[in-house]
Amino acid sequence: MMSFIDTNVIIRFLMGSSDEKFKGVYGFFKDIEQGKIIVELKLIVLFQVIFVLKSYYEVPKGKITKAIEGLLKLKGLKIKEKKIVVNMIDIWNVNNIEIVDAYLIACLEKDSQNSLYSYDKDFDRFEINRIEP
C-alpha cells in the first residue's frame, strides 16, 4: 500500500495557512520529515505545486526552488526519478525556461544518446540532441 500527497496539502504547508481546518498540516509534515509517515509525491503533483506557487501566489522562482528542495529532503517523502527531479530544479532555477523544459533537459542529460523532437530552438543552449521532425 502506498499513500500519495495532493497539491493542496503541500500548498497549505508551504504558504503557511492559518485556517483552523488546516492546523494539522504542520504536524503531518513533521511526521513526514521524521519518516513516521511515508507518502509518494507524483511528478504531476509537483508540477502543479510549482505552477500554483508561481502563477496564483506569485512566489519568486528562487523561493519555489528552495521550498521544493526542502520537501525533497524529507525522509518520508518519496518521488520517482529523484535525481532527475533534483537536476530539473537546479536547471530551472538558473535558466529562464519553463519547468517542463527543465524536466526534459534533465531527462536528456541522463543519457547523451537520448534525443528530443522539438521546434523550440531554446533547447540548443543545452548539451542535448534536439531534432526537428
Summary of the structure (lengths in Angstrom):
residues: 133
radius of gyration: 16.4
end to end distance: 41.9
largest distance: 53.1
contacts: 344
relative contact order: 0.12
helix: 58%
strand: 8%
